Amino acid sequence: MRIPHPFRPNGKRPPPRSTAIPPIPRVPPLRLIEQAVAGLRAPSRALSLLMVNLDRFKLVNDLCGHACGDHLIDIVYDRCTRLSGHLAVIHLGADEFACLLPVTEGTSPKMAAETIACRLLEAIGDPVSLGRHIVHPTAAIGIASDPGGTMTVEELLRGASIALSHAKQAGSGTIEQFAPEMYDSLSERAALEADLRSGLLRGEIIPHYQPIVALPSHQAVRFEALARWDHPQRGLLGPDRFLGLAENAALDDDLLFAMLRQCCRDARDWDGHLGLSLNMAPRQVCDPGIAARLMRIVFASGLRPDRLTVEITEHAVMHNVEAAQATVASLREAGIKVALDDFGTGYASLARISKLPLDMIKIDRTLVQALDSDAGRKLVKVVVDLGRSLDMPVTAEGIETMQQARHLSQLGCAFGQGFLFGRPVPSGDTAAMTGRTARSLSL
């Protein structure tokens, strides 16, 4: 007779234990909002849905840590719930909230929602202490209103989400009410994105070149490449029409590499002393693999690496100085120069900048426009002197008048760029511009 094992009932081997971690139960945002609406909306009662999205929340996580990011979410949630006793607040995840506002009879849902939205932005914006950092939260809000209580929750959510997208495009602290024509804008954006994907394959993204000249001689020393889209139906499109679209659709790397390949081919036909400048997006500067891919394109083209200058912005330095430092070091080891663009408009501290082995600084056009005042000239002089002390020649962009060029030259600014010296032109026109710039302008 077989005796059953004491740990095996009836002598049978127990089923193997699963080592898989059970999934965390998640409630879809739509279900959360449906549950809240069911408790708020009586039949035919007006209701507004406000979608709130915090700005730069990833930056808070990167600078302060995820625990501080979670604490900020708790603080914002508490501020929203304290704002009004009849406002239902739902944290949808990450940096996004939904706020449901039932509207009493005789009140305009849109006006009531916009009033609450303004109060939300004001409440959210109070400074928050997160360890060693003081954060000033900002947000964008999209609103969808249902005056007759006839819209489904899904329709409300979709309308508020579309309005939020428009608000985020408009900038921090923006409130947008959903309007039916926003659907048309969304369809237009989707069509443009599809065109951009195919346009990149067909080579429709082309560089135009703006001269950067030495001051005071006004002799061209390099050209900055600026992306243009030669759309077969819409004509020549400026970067404001597609750069943001490329970034949101994860096409910005493809665009950068396509631009660099064409720029290197164009620059091989220029005089050997002329350099080439190309911009990188902040996210790309912090990508550990981007430098190697850029260098492969440059080496394959036959262009001398020292003729290429990559321009990065202060925002990239602020976002992740360690990653930016690695990218900059890799590029400079290969002989490629690196310039800090738009200096004076971002958040980078001198301590962060000093950690980057940069070759030059470009000051923003807003500082150039301030040259008309004594205070503005003093500010520009401080920046120029800073560049000299760090052995980084300074380029001023946005120069439009001879007076601005003279002031900058007197202050010791090394290079200048702007409409005074030439507008962006196709590659075929750069040769004529090289000789014309110095001849047509004289101090």
C-alpha positions in Angstrom: 0.0 0.0 0.0 1.4 3.4 -1.0 1.4 6.0 1.7 0.5 9.5 0.5 3.2 12.1 1.0 2.1 14.4 3.9 2.7 17.5 1.6 0.9 15.9 -1.4 -2.8 15.3 -0.8 -3.8 11.9 -2.3 -0.1 11.4 -3.2 -0.4 13.8 -6.2 2.3 16.3 -7.0 1.0 19.8 -6.4 0.8 22.1 -9.5 4.0 24.1 -10.0 4.1 27.6 -8.4 4.0 30.4 -10.9 7.0 32.7 -10.6 5.4 35.4 -12.6 4.7 38.7 -10.9 1.0 39.3 -10.9 0.0 42.4 -12.9 -0.9 45.5 -11.1 -4.6 46.1 -11.5 -5.3 49.3 -13.5 -8.5 51.1 -14.1 -8.7 52.7 -17.5 -9.1 56.5 -17.5 -12.5 56.2 -19.3 -13.8 53.9 -16.6 -12.6 56.2 -13.8 -14.4 59.2 -15.4 -17.6 57.2 -16.1 -17.7 56.3 -12.4 -17.3 59.9 -11.3 -19.8 61.1 -13.9 -22.4 58.6 -12.6 -22.2 60.1 -9.2 -22.3 63.7 -10.4 -24.6 64.1 -13.3 -28.3 63.8 -13.0 -30.3 63.4 -16.3 -30.0 66.4 -18.6 -27.6 68.1 -16.1 -24.8 70.3 -17.7 -21.3 69.1 -17.1 -17.8 70.2 -18.0 -14.6 68.1 -18.1 -11.3 69.8 -17.6 -8.1 68.0 -18.6 -5.0 69.3 -16.7 -1.5 68.5 -17.8 1.5 69.6 -15.8 4.4 71.2 -17.7 8.0 69.8 -17.5 7.1 67.0 -15.1 9.8 64.8 -16.5 12.3 67.5 -15.7 11.2 67.5 -12.1 11.7 63.7 -12.0 15.1 64.0 -13.5 16.3 66.9 -11.3 14.7 65.9 -8.0 14.0 62.2 -8.3 10.8 60.2 -8.8 9.9 60.3 -5.1 9.8 64.1 -5.3 7.8 63.8 -8.5 5.2 61.6 -6.7 5.1 64.2 -3.9 4.5 67.0 -6.4 1.6 65.0 -7.9 0.1 64.6 -4.4 0.4 68.3 -3.7 -1.2 69.3 -7.1 -4.1 66.8 -6.5 -4.7 68.2 -3.0 -4.7 71.8 -4.4 -7.2 70.9 -7.1 -9.6 69.0 -4.7 -9.5 71.9 -2.2 -10.4 74.4 -4.8 -14.1 73.6 -4.9 -16.3 71.3 -2.9 -18.2 70.2 -6.0 -15.2 69.6 -8.3 -14.4 65.9 -8.7 -10.7 65.4 -9.4 -9.2 62.2 -10.9 -5.5 61.5 -11.3 -5.3 59.7 -14.6 -1.6 58.9 -14.3 1.8 60.6 -14.6 1.3 64.3 -15.0 -2.4 64.4 -16.0 -5.6 65.0 -14.1 -9.3 65.1 -15.0 -11.6 67.5 -13.2 -15.4 67.1 -13.5 -17.5 70.2 -12.9 -21.3 69.9 -12.6 -23.0 73.2 -13.6 -26.0 74.5 -11.9 -29.1 75.5 -13.9 -28.9 79.0 -15.4 -25.1 79.0 -15.5 -23.0 78.9 -18.7 -21.0 75.7 -18.6 -18.2 77.2 -20.6 -17.9 80.3 -18.5 -18.1 78.3 -15.3 -15.4 75.9 -16.6 -13.1 78.7 -17.6 -13.4 80.4 -14.3 -12.5 77.2 -12.5 -9.6 76.6 -14.9 -8.1 80.0 -14.1 -8.4 79.3 -10.4 -6.8 75.8 -11.0 -3.8 77.4 -12.7 -3.4 79.9 -9.9 -3.6 77.2 -7.2 -1.2 74.9 -9.1 1.3 77.7 -9.6 2.2 78.3 -6.0 5.9 77.3 -5.4 6.7 73.8 -4.1 9.8 72.9 -2.1 11.2 69.6 -3.2 14.3 68.9 -1.2 17.0 71.3 -2.4 14.9 72.6 -5.3 12.0 75.1 -5.4 9.6 74.2 -8.2 7.1 76.6 -9.7 4.5 74.3 -11.3 2.6 75.3 -14.5 0.0 73.5 -16.5 -2.1 73.6 -19.6 -5.9 72.9 -19.5 -8.3 71.6 -22.1 -12.1 71.9 -21.6 -15.0 70.1 -23.1 -18.5 71.1 -22.0 -21.9 69.4 -22.3 -24.6 72.0 -21.8 -27.5 69.6 -22.3 -26.2 66.5 -20.6 -26.4 64.5 -23.8 -22.8 63.7 -24.6 -21.2 60.4 -23.7 -18.3 60.3 -21.4 -16.1 59.1 -24.2 -17.1 62.2 -26.3 -16.3 64.5 -23.4 -13.0 62.9 -22.8 -12.0 63.0 -26.5 -13.1 66.7 -26.8 -11.1 67.7 -23.6 -8.0 65.8 -24.8 -8.1 67.5 -28.2 -8.5 70.9 -26.5 -5.6 70.0 -24.2 -3.4 69.3 -27.2 -4.1 72.8 -28.5 -3.4 74.3 -25.1 0.0 72.6 -24.8 0.9 73.8 -28.3 0.1 77.3 -27.3 2.4 77.2 -24.2 2.4 77.0 -20.4 -0.6 78.5 -18.6 -2.9 78.2 -21.5 -6.6 77.2 -21.4 -8.5 76.0 -24.5 -12.2 75.3 -24.9 -13.0 72.5 -27.3 -14.6 73.6 -30.6 -15.7 71.4 -33.5 -13.2 72.9 -35.9 -10.5 71.4 -33.7 -11.4 68.1 -35.3 -10.4 69.6 -38.7 -7.1 70.8 -37.2 -6.5 67.3 -35.9 -7.2 65.7 -39.3 -4.9 68.2 -40.9 -2.1 67.4 -38.5 -2.5 63.7 -39.1 -2.4 64.2 -42.8 0.7 66.4 -42.5 2.4 63.8 -40.3 1.8 61.1 -42.9 3.2 63.4 -45.6 6.3 64.0 -43.5 7.0 60.3 -43.1 6.9 59.8 -46.9 8.6 63.1 -47.6 11.6 62.1 -45.5 12.0 59.0 -47.7 11.6 61.1 -50.9 14.2 63.7 -49.8 11.7 66.6 -49.6 13.4 68.0 -46.4 16.1 70.3 -47.8 18.6 72.7 -46.1 18.7 76.4 -46.7 21.8 78.2 -45.6 22.2 81.5 -43.7 25.7 83.1 -43.6 27.6 83.7 -40.3 30.2 86.4 -40.8 33.3 87.6 -39.0 32.9 91.0 -37.4 33.9 93.6 -38.4 35.0 92.4 -41.8 31.6 90.9 -42.7 33.4 88.0 -44.5 31.4 84.8 -44.4 33.1 82.1 -42.3 30.3 79.4 -42.2 26.7 78.8 -43.0 24.0 77.6 -40.6 21.7 74.9 -42.1 18.0 75.6 -41.6 15.4 72.9 -42.5 12.8 73.6 -45.2 10.2 71.2 -46.5 9.6 71.2 -50.2 6.1 69.8 -50.1 4.8 68.8 -53.5 1.3 70.3 -52.9 1.8 72.9 -50.2 5.0 74.5 -51.5 8.0 75.4 -49.4 7.2 75.1 -45.7 9.2 76.7 -42.8 10.4 74.8 -39.8 7.5 76.1 -37.6 5.2 73.9 -39.7 6.9 70.6 -39.2 9.7 70.5 -36.6 7.3 70.2 -33.7 5.4 67.6 -35.7 8.6 65.6 -36.3 9.5 65.6 -32.7 6.0 64.4 -31.5 6.0 61.7 -34.2 9.5 60.5 -33.3 10.8 61.5 -36.7 13.3 64.1 -35.4 16.3 61.8 -35.6 15.4 60.8 -39.2 15.1 64.5 -40.0 18.5 65.3 -38.4 20.3 62.6 -40.2 18.7 63.4 -43.6 19.7 67.1 -43.1 23.3 66.2 -42.2 23.8 63.9 -45.2 22.6 66.6 -47.6 24.5 69.4 -45.8 27.8 67.4 -45.9 27.3 66.9 -49.7 26.6 70.6 -50.2 29.5 71.7 -48.0 32.0 69.7 -50.1 31.4 72.1 -53.0 32.2 75.2 -50.9 35.5 76.8 -50.3 37.6 74.8 -47.9 37.6 77.6 -45.3 33.8 77.7 -45.0 32.2 75.9 -42.1 28.8 74.4 -41.6 26.5 74.7 -38.5 23.6 72.4 -37.7 21.2 72.4 -34.8 20.4 69.4 -32.5 17.2 69.2 -30.4 17.6 69.0 -26.6 16.4 65.4 -26.5 19.0 64.4 -29.1 21.9 66.0 -27.2 21.0 63.7 -24.3 20.8 60.6 -26.5 24.0 58.5 -25.8 24.0 57.0 -29.3 23.5 60.1 -31.3 27.1 61.2 -31.5 28.3 58.0 -33.1 25.6 58.1 -35.8 26.5 61.7 -36.6 30.2 60.9 -36.9 29.5 58.0 -39.2 27.6 60.3 -41.6 30.4 62.9 -41.5 33.2 60.5 -42.1 31.3 58.7 -44.9 30.7 62.0 -46.6 34.4 62.9 -46.7 33.8 66.3 -45.0 36.5 67.4 -42.6 35.0 67.1 -39.1 36.5 70.4 -38.1 34.3 72.2 -40.7 31.1 71.1 -38.8 29.7 72.9 -35.8 26.8 71.3 -33.9 24.6 73.9 -32.1 22.9 72.8 -28.8 20.6 74.9 -26.6 20.7 75.8 -23.0 17.6 73.7 -22.4 19.6 70.6 -23.3 22.2 71.5 -20.7 19.5 72.0 -18.0 17.7 68.8 -18.8 20.6 66.4 -18.3 24.0 67.9 -18.0 25.8 64.5 -17.6 24.3 63.1 -20.8 25.0 66.3 -22.7 28.5 66.3 -21.4 29.1 62.8 -22.8 27.7 63.8 -26.3 29.7 67.0 -26.5 32.9 65.2 -25.5 32.4 62.5 -28.1 31.8 65.1 -30.9 34.8 67.2 -29.9 37.1 64.2 -29.7 36.2 63.5 -33.4 37.1 67.1 -34.3 33.5 68.4 -34.5 33.0 71.8 -32.9 30.1 72.5 -30.5 28.3 75.8 -29.9 25.8 76.8 -27.2 22.9 78.4 -29.0 20.4 80.9 -27.7 22.5 81.8 -24.7 20.8 84.2 -22.3 17.3 82.9 -22.8 17.3 79.6 -21.0 17.9 78.2 -17.5 21.4 76.9 -17.7 23.7 78.2 -14.9 27.3 79.1 -15.4 28.3 76.2 -13.2 26.5 73.8 -15.6 28.0 75.5 -18.7 31.5 75.3 -17.3 31.2 71.5 -17.2 30.8 71.4 -21.0 33.8 71.6 -23.3 32.2 74.1 -25.7 33.9 75.8 -28.6 31.7 78.9 -28.9 28.6 80.7 -27.6 25.7 82.2 -29.6 23.7 84.9 -28.0 20.0 85.2 -28.7 18.4 87.8 -30.9 16.5 89.3 -27.9 19.9 90.5 -26.5 20.8 91.9 -29.8 17.6 93.8 -30.0 18.4 95.3 -26.5 21.5 97.0 -27.9 19.6 100.3 -28.3 19.7 100.9 -24.6 22.7 101.4 -22.3 21.5 98.5 -20.1 21.3 96.2 -23.1 24.8 97.1 -24.3 26.2 96.4 -20.8 24.4 93.0 -20.7 25.8 92.0 -24.1 29.3 93.1 -23.0 29.0 90.9 -20.0 28.2 87.9 -22.2 31.0 88.7 -24.7 33.5 89.1 -21.9 32.4 85.8 -20.4 32.9 84.1 -23.7 36.4 85.6 -24.0 37.3 84.5 -20.5 36.2 80.9 -21.3 38.0 81.1 -24.7 34.7 80.7 -26.5 34.2 83.2 -29.3 30.7 84.8 -29.3 28.3 84.8 -32.2 25.4 87.3 -32.2 22.3 86.2 -34.1 19.3 88.3 -35.3 21.4 91.3 -36.5 19.2 93.5 -38.7 20.9 96.9 -38.8 24.3 98.3 -39.4 24.1 100.1 -36.0 23.7 96.7 -34.2 26.7 95.3 -36.2 28.8 98.3 -35.1 27.9 98.0 -31.5 28.6 94.3 -31.4 32.0 94.8 -33.2 33.0 97.5 -30.7 32.0 95.2 -27.8 34.4 92.5 -29.1 31.8 90.1 -30.5 33.6 87.8 -33.0 30.8 86.7 -35.3 27.4 87.9 -36.5 24.3 86.4 -38.2 21.1 87.9 -39.3 19.1 89.4 -42.2 21.6 92.2 -42.5 24.1 89.7 -43.9 21.7 87.5 -45.8 18.5 85.4 -45.5 18.5 81.6 -45.7 19.1 80.5 -49.3 19.3 77.1 -51.2 22.8 75.6 -51.5 23.2 76.8 -55.1 23.0 80.5 -54.0 25.7 80.2 -51.2 28.6 80.8 -53.6 27.2 84.2 -54.8 26.4 85.2 -51.2 30.0 84.4 -50.0 31.5 87.2 -52.1 28.6 89.6 -52.0 28.3 89.8 -48.2 31.7 91.5 -47.6 31.4 93.7 -50.7 27.9 95.0 -50.1 28.4 95.9 -46.4 31.1 98.2 -45.0 31.6 99.8 -41.7 
